[in-house]
Amino acid sequence: MEQSAWDNLSYEEKNRQLFFQQKELLDTFLEHHSISKEQYDKSLGDLIVKMGIEATIQ
């Protein structure tokens, strides 16, 4: 995402974008067997809680 586009996002939109970037990283770790499914589930759950994201987007 371009810097100017990022600057125009609201706090909530930036938070949502950051969440999906972090989730994508967790997905990659799981795919490459760098973390277990249990670690993935725990980390994703923690991420959802800490970032205040609705659990329905899993």
N, C-alpha and C positions, 0 to 999 in steps of 0.2 A: 504494500500500500504506500502511495506517495505521501510525503510529509504533509503537504497541503491538505490532502484528503483526510489524513489522520487528525490534523489540527481542527478540522471542521466537525468531527464526531463529538457527540455528547459523552459525558462520563460513562453512562450506562452502555453506550455503543462501544466505547474503548474497552470497557471491562469485558463485554461479550466477545470482542475480537481477541483479547488476550486469553480469555478462557479457551477459545477454540484453538489458538496456537499451542497452548499448554497441553490440551487434550490430544492434539495431533502428535506432539512429542511423546506423550505417554503411549499412544497407539503404536508409534514407531518402536519404542523400547519393548513393548509387548510382542510385536511382530518379529523382532530380532532376538527374542528370548533373553533380553537383558534384564527383564523383571518378570516375576511370576504373575499369574492371573490374580492371585490374592493381593499382591503388591499393587497391581494396576487398579483393582477395585477399591482398595483402601485409599490410594493416592487420588483417584478420580472423585471418590466421595468427599475426601478432605477438601479438594479443589472446589467442588460445588458448594460446600458449606462456607468456606472462607471467602469465596468470591460472591456469595449470595445469588448464585445461579439457580434457576428452577430445576428440580430433579427431572422434569419431563423432557429435557433436551438430551438426556443420555441416549 
